[in-house]
């Protein structure tokens, strides 16, 4: 019995250590399908971007609300850098395609 308990404690430690950089799962209240495209949403682990975003990122976030609401491949974390590196967000394949097109059409000439 003690062997099993020790093994379980090691597994728990490994699980917590491997997932400690995930800040939060933001998919809990999301619908099953994308309301814009009626495509099933999937969960994705995305990077948290700390610091001041570029003007292009602000433009993309503004466009995302109406054009591609489930296509975020990053999360804005603010100016205070934390230990967390990732969050879980919902993603729609049609939104991702629309976002990629928007990025190509709106990419600043200096990038």
Secondary structure, 3 states (H helix, E strand, C coil): CHHHHHHHHHHHHHHHHHHCCEEEECCCCCCCECCCCCCECEEEEEEEEECCCCHHHHHHHHHHHHHCCCCCCEEEEECCCCCCCEEEEEECHHHHHHHHHHHHHHCCCCC
